[in-house]
């Protein structure tokens, strides 16, 4: 923006200066030529006076000429002129600098003073009536250099003045642009921080009134978004808190069972569910989420070991292919564990008993790729990545959890078909940046 404003001001200033300086330069040239012609005309008039004195000194009006002394006096007068001067007497004699008898001289010999342009300059012609032998003509020659004396210097000064004015205009435009760009850049930085999840980001309104108003509006929007998120968190926490009552009832029912083994199993499930609800409450009340990292190999191995017990009961074959660890990814251990649980839970929920499944984790440029496959019916013609959409009658939240987990690290989710013809879900998990490196706790088992 600063560059465009500078170009705009430079173009505008240049057009204005051109419109002013070109006529001014022409006017200076015309004035210089006019001053030079006036000086030459004054010299020609001075010589004409001397020529007229020759006529007055003649014995009578019909005298054919003058004596040698009079001609010498006229010659000295002509030589003292600042410019080359020539006197064409009526009897054909020429006094002064040699010069051709041009058509303009012939016109002046008829009694008319003229100024004529000739090659290399201009000649000033003054007719002197009553000179010996008839009308005499005084010629003063002005060269092109005399006509343009001082014009180049003045035009150079005008050019320098124009460049200085253009530079000052660009400097002022740059100062004004900074006053506008700084608050706009601050607005852009705050918007990026808000987009990254920093709800505390605010800008200091400044600059022109319009930009100031935009800053106020952005701060108001950020405050409104913060309030809505806080309200949503509280609603989620309240909803999760309400689940504690039926969980308590379920625990009491489990304790009343006559079979101790069955009661212990149900209580373990209730404990796992209660921990999951507690995690939801804690996460919902967390105002800011710090980006963490964890070892994807350790988390995947732990969660596959947890689900292998159920897979063995259902006669499923679990193929585990994990690259040698550690492979750090920019996801908290709890979040990655919940993601793996959601994907494996989908396999158990939407495929029949005995259907094999596979979990593969491999490093990739910039992160790692986690792939969960099965030998079931697959996705068919649909790819249910939208929250709440499912082609199997479920809530449709499993794949959405996987998508949000991958995107939170800077990665993405890809759906496809497995080599066995079933479903394949691949998550690219980005590696943490150096500033993100933090220790993370061991993931809690979640059913």
BELPEFEN-V319086 format. One record per backbone hydrogen bond with DSSP energy under -0.5 kcal/mol. NH is the residue of the N-H (numbers start at 0). CO is the residue of the C=O. E is the energy in kcal/mol with one decimal. If there is no record, write none. Layout:
nh = <NH:NH>
co = <CO:CO>
e = <E:E>
This chain:
nh = <4:5:6:7:8:9:10:11:12:13:14:15:16:17:18:19:20:21:23:24:25:26:27:28:29:30:31:32:33:34:35:36:37:38:39:40:41:42:43:44:45:46:47:48:49:50:51:52:53:54:55:56:57:57:62:70:71:72:73:74:75:76:77:78:79:80:85:86:87:87:88:88:89:89:90:91:94:96:101:105:106:107:108:109:110:111:113:115:117:120:121:122:123:124:124:125:127:128:130:132:133:135:136:137:138:138:139:140:141:142:143:146:147:148:150:151:153:154:155:156:157:158:159:160:161:162:163:164:165:166:167:168:169:170:171:172:173:174:175:176:177:178:179:180:181:183:184:185:186:187:188:189:190:191:192:193:194:195:196:197:198:200:204:211:212:213:214:215:216:217:218:219:220:221:222:223:224:225:226:227:228:229:230:231:232:233:234:235:236:237:238:239:240:241:242:242:243:244:245:246:247:248:249:250:251:252:253:254:255:256:259:262:263:264:265:266:267:268:269:270:271:272:273:274:275:276:277:278:279:280:281:282:283:284:285:285:286:289:292:293:295:295:298:299:300:301:302:303:304:305:306:307:308:308:310:311:312:313:314:315:317:318:318:319:320:320:322:328:329:330:335:336:337:338:339:340:341:342:343:344:345:346:347:348:349:350:353:354:356:357:358:359:360:361:363:366:367:368:369:370:370:371:372:373:374:381:384:387:388:388:400:401:402:403:404:405:406:407:408:408:409:410:411:413:415:417:420:421:423:424:425:425:426:427:427:428:428:429:430:435:436>
co = <0:1:2:3:4:5:6:7:8:9:10:11:12:13:14:15:16:17:19:20:21:22:23:24:25:26:27:28:29:30:31:32:33:34:35:36:37:38:39:40:41:42:43:44:45:46:47:48:49:50:51:52:53:54:59:66:67:68:69:70:71:72:73:74:75:77:138:94:85:136:86:92:131:133:131:88:86:84:99:101:102:103:104:106:107:106:124:122:120:117:141:115:139:113:122:137:135:126:127:62:130:127:87:125:85:136:123:83:121:140:119:142:143:145:147:147:149:150:151:152:153:154:155:156:157:158:159:160:161:162:163:164:165:166:167:168:169:170:171:172:173:174:175:176:177:179:180:181:182:183:184:185:186:187:188:189:190:191:193:192:196:197:202:207:208:209:210:211:212:213:214:215:216:217:218:219:220:221:222:223:224:225:226:227:228:229:230:231:232:233:234:235:236:237:238:239:240:241:241:242:243:244:245:246:247:248:249:250:251:253:257:258:259:260:261:262:263:264:265:266:267:268:269:270:271:272:273:274:275:276:277:278:279:280:281:282:284:287:437:328:293:326:294:295:296:297:298:299:300:301:302:303:304:305:306:307:308:309:311:310:315:316:356:317:318:358:360:293:429:328:331:332:333:334:335:336:337:338:339:340:341:342:343:344:345:346:313:351:316:372:318:370:320:368:366:363:428:361:426:359:368:424:357:422:355:378:382:395:385:395:396:397:398:399:400:401:402:403:404:405:406:405:427:425:423:421:417:373:415:371:413:423:369:411:425:367:426:427:365:432:433>
e = <-2.5:-2.3:-2.5:-2.5:-2.7:-2.6:-2.6:-2.6:-3.0:-2.3:-2.3:-2.2:-2.7:-2.8:-2.3:-1.3:-4.1:-1.6:-1.6:-2.9:-2.3:-2.4:-2.2:-2.1:-2.5:-2.5:-2.4:-2.5:-2.6:-2.5:-2.3:-2.5:-2.2:-2.1:-2.3:-2.6:-2.1:-2.0:-2.5:-2.5:-2.0:-2.3:-2.4:-1.9:-1.4:-2.3:-2.7:-1.9:-1.1:-1.3:-1.7:-1.6:-0.6:-0.7:-2.1:-1.9:-2.2:-2.1:-2.1:-2.5:-2.3:-1.9:-2.2:-2.3:-1.5:-1.2:-3.0:-3.1:-0.5:-3.3:-0.8:-2.8:-0.8:-0.5:-0.5:-1.7:-2.5:-2.3:-1.5:-1.9:-2.0:-2.4:-2.0:-1.1:-2.1:-0.6:-1.0:-2.3:-1.9:-2.2:-3.2:-2.9:-3.4:-2.9:-0.6:-2.4:-3.4:-0.6:-0.7:-0.7:-2.0:-2.6:-2.4:-2.8:-3.8:-0.6:-2.3:-2.7:-3.8:-0.5:-1.7:-2.0:-1.7:-1.0:-1.6:-0.7:-2.0:-2.8:-2.4:-2.1:-2.2:-2.2:-2.5:-2.3:-2.3:-2.5:-2.5:-2.4:-2.4:-2.6:-2.6:-2.4:-2.4:-2.4:-2.6:-2.4:-2.5:-2.1:-2.4:-2.7:-2.3:-1.8:-1.2:-3.4:-2.4:-1.3:-3.4:-2.2:-2.1:-2.3:-2.4:-2.3:-2.4:-2.2:-2.2:-2.5:-2.4:-1.7:-1.3:-2.6:-1.4:-1.4:-0.8:-2.8:-2.3:-1.9:-2.2:-2.1:-2.3:-2.5:-2.3:-2.4:-2.6:-2.8:-2.4:-2.4:-2.7:-2.5:-2.2:-2.4:-2.7:-2.5:-2.4:-2.5:-2.7:-2.4:-2.4:-2.6:-2.9:-3.0:-2.6:-2.6:-2.5:-1.8:-0.7:-0.9:-1.5:-0.8:-0.7:-1.9:-2.6:-2.2:-2.5:-2.5:-2.2:-2.2:-2.2:-2.3:-1.2:-1.2:-0.8:-2.6:-2.7:-2.3:-2.5:-2.5:-2.1:-1.9:-2.5:-2.7:-2.3:-2.5:-2.6:-2.4:-1.9:-2.2:-2.6:-2.3:-2.0:-2.3:-2.6:-2.6:-2.5:-1.9:-0.6:-0.7:-0.6:-0.6:-0.6:-1.6:-0.8:-2.5:-2.0:-2.6:-2.4:-2.2:-2.4:-2.4:-2.0:-1.5:-2.2:-1.6:-0.6:-0.7:-2.3:-2.3:-1.6:-1.7:-0.9:-3.1:-0.5:-0.6:-2.4:-0.7:-0.5:-2.9:-1.8:-2.1:-2.9:-1.7:-2.5:-2.5:-2.4:-2.1:-2.6:-2.5:-2.3:-2.2:-2.7:-2.7:-1.8:-1.6:-2.1:-2.1:-2.4:-0.9:-0.6:-1.6:-2.7:-2.5:-2.8:-2.8:-2.6:-2.1:-2.5:-2.5:-2.3:-2.9:-2.7:-3.1:-0.5:-2.4:-2.4:-1.7:-1.8:-1.3:-2.1:-0.7:-1.9:-0.5:-2.2:-1.8:-2.6:-2.7:-2.3:-2.3:-2.7:-2.0:-0.9:-0.7:-0.8:-3.0:-0.8:-2.8:-2.4:-2.1:-2.0:-0.6:-1.9:-2.4:-3.0:-0.5:-3.1:-2.9:-0.5:-3.0:-0.7:-0.6:-3.1:-2.0:-1.2>
